[in-house]
């Protein structure tokens, strides 16, 4: 394939990727967005295979077969609740790929037309050093995020004295090493950057608690994009540069949206992550001493059936229980009774951006019934029943009323304004922020304690009877 033809094919592939992002911005166009993305990547792979620089196809085909096979198996077996950690794991692979490519280019620059050993072009050294630094931070940071999401590493923040000054010092040293590498081309400095960036990735993510995980997932997504873009310069590959920049910028914008949804700045998240599973036991113990109204599936069915409007508020507990299908069946029965049913989605519900939307789409919930916080929040005051299933921090009134609370100022769904709040939760324990939810003890709140799926199925039986 000629150079002109490859540039044109890469341009078409880049446009497909842009169309994919545009399509994925809304549920009604998401399928077309996926098709554009698949078409763009397929074209990019075929174009790369057709380049005259490719001398042997054996290892390439083997790599595609192995990687494609593993990806197909994972895609078929992965549970929807495990998507956040899957995304984090994939981000780590992008970071690792950036490190390995940069290492190969630094060790054998002649193969990449960027100079000779000890005399690499200054521009290429800048690109490589930035790409390898971002890639290494992405690799280890994503592994830590995967461990926290999977439960291998405790979800609570891991902090120690002098942590932030240490991270700041390491960051400054890392920048200094990059400057020295670009002026000297020293192999020792290159690998020192790799080691230091790997350590910094770990130290940056371990102090971040479970409540901030949606921001971290989108942030690591941005890092992986910038790492790919940096390596695109090293490989002289326009497609990697364009797509990497798209992923990097879109991930950064998404991180901003997530931070706005939590009323936290990006630096608040990095420097002072809050919340984790460790605080749940103490909070539950404290909560058990306070009066709370506890109901059954039959009580909930009676209240729901006699309502004229119901707003469903899903959270990660729904995902863990895989209750979305039973929830949709319950809502279908309510709609047959003439009840108006809608779903309210908080921007940081679940453990990754859009987590609840994906789960509801999997259960074939109509898109027009699913609304974001800004669209529906004022409607709670005119709603008979708010049905909270597995959510916690995103409904906690402390965000509006308690200046000392770590979630103070975070926009929440105003479920307490509804006539009745039915709250499905396994226990009275805290959420990822590690604080009590005052909503549990409100007069118009009825707690439905137990597994979310079993509770929905119990409500369905009661409705049918």
N, C-alpha and C positions, 0 to 999 in steps of 0.2 A: 504494500500500500504506500502511495506517495505521501510526502509530508503534508501537502495541501489537503489531500483527501482525509488524512488522519485528523488534522486540525478541524476540518468541517464536521467530521463524525463526532469528535469530542465536543464541539460546540452544540450539536444537536442533543447529545447526551446531557450536557449541562442544562439546556433548556428543559429537557424532560425532568431533571431533578428539581428545577425551580417550579415546574408545574406540579410535581409531586408534593412539594411543601405547600403550595397553594391549595391543592385538593385536600390535604390532610388537615387543613385549618377548620374544616366543618364536617359534621357527620354525614350530611347528604352527599358530599363530594369525596368522601374518604376512599371509597372503592376505586374511583377514577384516579385519585392521587397515588394509590398503591400501584395501579397499572402503569402509570407514567414512571414511577420509580423503578419498577421491574424492567421496563423497556429501556430506560436510560442506563441502568447498570449492565444489562445484557449487551447493549450497543458498545458501551465502554470496554467491556471484557473482550468482545470480538475484535474491536479496533486495535486494542493492545496486542492481541495474538497475531494480528496481521502486519504488525510493524516489522520492518526489515532487520531491526536490531535483535529480534528473537531468533536464536540459532537452534534451540532444541525445545521440543514440546513435551518430552517425557516427564520431567519433574513438574512442569506446569500443570499438565493434565492430572498427574498424581495428586498434586496439591489441591486442585479444584475438586477432585473426586473425594478426597479425605475430608476437606473442609465442608463441601456441600453435603456429604453424607452425615457428618456430625450435626450440621445445622438442621437438616431435615428431621433427624431423630429427635433433637431437642424441641423443634417446633411442634412436633406431633405429641410429645409427652409432657411438655411444660404446662403447669396449671396457671390459670389466670392470676392467682394470688402470688405466683412466683415471678411475674413479669418484671417487677422493679429490680430484683437481684439479677435476673437474666440480662437486663439492660446494663447494669453496672458491670457484669462480667464481660459483656461484649465491648464496653468502653475500655476495659483493661487490655483487651486484645489489640485494639487500635493503638493504644499507647505503646504496647510492647512492639508492635510492628514498626512504629516510628523510630523507636530506639534501635531496633535491629537493622533497619535500612540505613539510618544515619551511621551506625557503626561500620556497616559494610562499605558505605561510600567513603568514610574517613580512612578506612584501612586500604581501600583500593580505588583511589580517586580517578585513576586513568580510565577505569571501566565506565565511569559516569561522566567523563569529559569535563572534570572540574579541576584538573591539575595533576600534579604528581605527588607521591608521598613526601611530606615535608614542605611542599610548595603548592598548597591548595589555594584556589582563588579566594581572596578576602570575602567577597560577597557570598560564596558558597559556605565559608566557615561560619558566617553570621547565620545563614539559613539553617545549617546543620545544628549549630549549638542551641539555637532557640527551639528547633524541632525536637531535638533529643531531650532537652530540659522539660519541655511541656509534655512530651510523650512519657518520660519517666515518672513525672508527678501524676499524670493520668493513670499510669499502670498501677502503681502502689496505692494511690488514693482510691481507685475503683475497687481494688481487692479489699481494702478496709470497708468500703461502703457495702460491697457484697457480703462480707462477713457480718456486718451489723444487721443488714436486712434479712439474712438467712438465719440469724440467731447464733452463729458460731462465735461472734464477738459480742459482748454485752452492748445493748443499745444505749445505755446511759453514757454521758460524756466522760471521757477519760482525761482527767486534768492533773497537773502537777505544778508545783511552784516554779515560776520563771518560764512557763511554757511559751507564752506569747513573745517575750524578749528573745527566747531561743529561736523561735520560728523566724522572727524578723532578722536576727543575725544571720541565720542560715540563708535566708533569701538574699540578703545583701552580699554575702560571700559568693552565692551562686551567680549573681550578676557580675561580680568582680572577676570570677573565673571565666565567664563568657567573654568579657572584654579582653582578658589576657590571652585566651585561646585564639581569638580573632587576630591578635597582633603577633602571636608566636607560632601557632599551629602545633603546639606541643601535644603528643599523644597522652602524656600523663594528665594534662589539664582536661582533655576531652573525657577521659574515663572518670576523672574526679568529679566532673559535672554530672555524669550519669549517676554515680554513687550518691552524691549530695542530693540530687533531685529525687531519687528513689526514697531517700530518708525523709525529705521534706513532704513528699506525698503522704507518707504515713502520719507524720506529725500534724499535718494540716487537717486530716479527717478524723482522727481518733477523738478530738475534743467535741465533736459535733454529735448531738443527741438525736434520738429517733424522730422528734418533732420537726427537725429541720431536714430530714431525708429527702423530701420532694425537691428542695432547693439544690441539695448536693447532687442528686441524679441529673438535674438539668445543667448544673454547673460542669460536671464531668463530661456531659455530652458536648458542651462548648469547648472544653479543653481538647477532647479527642478530635474535634473539627480543626482547631488551630494546629494541632500536631500534624494532622494529615496535610494541611495547607503548607506547612513548613517543609515537609518531606517532598511535596509536589515541586517546590522550587529546586530542591536538590536533584530530583529526577527529571527536571525540565518537562514536567507533565502538567499541561494546562488544566486538564480535567480535575486532577487532585487539588490543584490550587483553588479552582472555582468552587467545587463541591465542599472542600474543607472549609473555605471561607463562609459558604452558606450554612453549613452545620455549626461552625463556630459562632457566627453572628446570631443565628436563630436560637441556639442554646443560651447565649448571653441574654437575649431578649426574654426568653422563657424564664430564666433565673430571676430577672428583674420583676416579671409578672408574679412569680411565686413569692418573692420577698415582699412585694406590695400586698399580696393576699395575706401575709402574716404580719404586716406592719413592721417589718424588720429590714434593715439595710443589709446589703451583701456582706459588708465587713462585720456586722453584728453576728451573722451566721458563722463566718470563719473564725472570729475572735471569741465568740461566746455562745456556742451551740447549747441548746437546752433540751432536757427531757430524755427519758429512757425508761425501759421496763422496770428498772430496779426500784423506782419509787412507788410502784403500784401497791405493794403489800402494805406499806405504812399508811398510805392514803385510804386504802380499803378498811384498815383497822380503825382509823379515825372516823370514817364515815359511818361505820356500823353503830355508833353510839347515838346517832341522830335519827329522829322520826322520819320515815319514808313510806310512801304509799306504794305497795307492791300488788300487782294484779296478775291475772291469768290470761291465757289465750282466749278463753270465753268472754272475759271482761272486755278485752281489746276488740273482739269481734262485734260485740254489742255496740260499743262506742263508735267503731268505724262504720258499721252498717247504718247507724242513725245520723251520720254526718252528711252534710251536703258537699263539703270540700275537704280534701286531704292532701297534705304535702309530705312526700317521702324524703327523708334526709339520709342517704347512705354514707357509710364510713368503712374503714378498713375491717372492722368486725364482720361486716357483710361479706367481704372478700374472703376472709379466713374461713367462714362457715359455708362458703359457696351457696349463699342464700338467694342470689339474684333471680334464679328461675322460680323458686317458690314465692318470692316477693312479687314477681310479675304476675304469677297466677292469682295471688291474693288480690292484687290491684285489678285484674280483669274481672274478678267476681264483684268487686266494689263498683266498677264501672257499669256492670250489668244491673246493679241496683240504683243507678242514676247518680252515683257519687263522682264528683269531679276530682281526678287524681293527677298530680304533677310531681316531678322530682326536682329537688333543689341540690345543686352541686357546688360545693365550696372549692375554690381553686387549689387548696392543699389537702383535700380529702384523699385518703389512701397514702401510698408511699411513693408515688411518682405522678407527675402531671398527667391528667386525663385518665387516671386509673379507674375511677368510678364510671366515667363515660364508656370505657371499653367493656367493663363488666355488664353494664346495663344493655349495651349494644349486643353483647353475646346472648343475653336473655330476650332479645328481640323487643325491647322496650321502644315504643315509637319515639323518634327523635324530637317531635314537636312537644312531647310531654316533659322533656329534660331541659331545665333552665339553669343558668348560672346565677351566682349570688346577687349580682347587680340587678338582674331581671326580676327576681322573685322575692327578694328580702322584704319589701314593703307589703307583700300580700299575706304574710303570716298573721297580721292583726285581723284580717277578714277571713281567716281560715279556721274551720271547726277543729281539725285535728292535725298536729304535726307528728309524723311517725318517724322517729329517729332510730335507725338500725345500724348499730355498730360504730357510730361516731361518738366523739367526746369533746375534745378540745375545741373543735370548730363550732360548738354550740354553747360553750361555757360563758355565762354572763360575766365572769371575772374579767374577761377581756375588755368589758365596758365599765365595770364598777370598781375594780380593785387596782389602784395604781401600783401596788407592790407586787402584783402578779407578774410572772415572766411573760405571760401572753397579753398583758395589758396593751390596748391599742390595736390588737389584731382584729380585723373585720370578722364577725361571726354571723352565722345564720340565726335570725331572731326567732327561734322556735318557741321561746317562752311567751311570745305575744299571741300565740294561737290559743283557741279556747281550751284545748286539752293537748298535752304533750305525752305521747306514748313512747317510752324510751326502752328499746331492746338492747340489753347488754348482759354479758356473762356474770358480772358482779358490780358492786358499787366502787370498784377500784378506779384509779386515775387513768388518764390517757398518757400519751407519750411525753407531755409536758411535766408529768409527775405531780399534778395538783388536783385537788377536789373539784368536782363540778357542782356548783351550788344549785344547778337546775334540778338535780336529783331530788331535792328537798322542797321544791316549790309545791304549793297547794294544787296547782293544776297539772302536776306531773304524776304519771303512773309508771312505775318501773316494771318492765317485763323481763325478769332475770332468767337467763338461760341461753342455750345455743340459738343463734339467729335463724338458722334454717328450720330447726325443730319448732321454734315459736311461730314462724310464718305458716308452717304446715298445720300447726294446731289451730291457728286462726282460720285457715282455709276450711278445715273440718267443721269448725263452729259456724262459719258463714253458710256452708252447704246445708247444715242442719236447720 
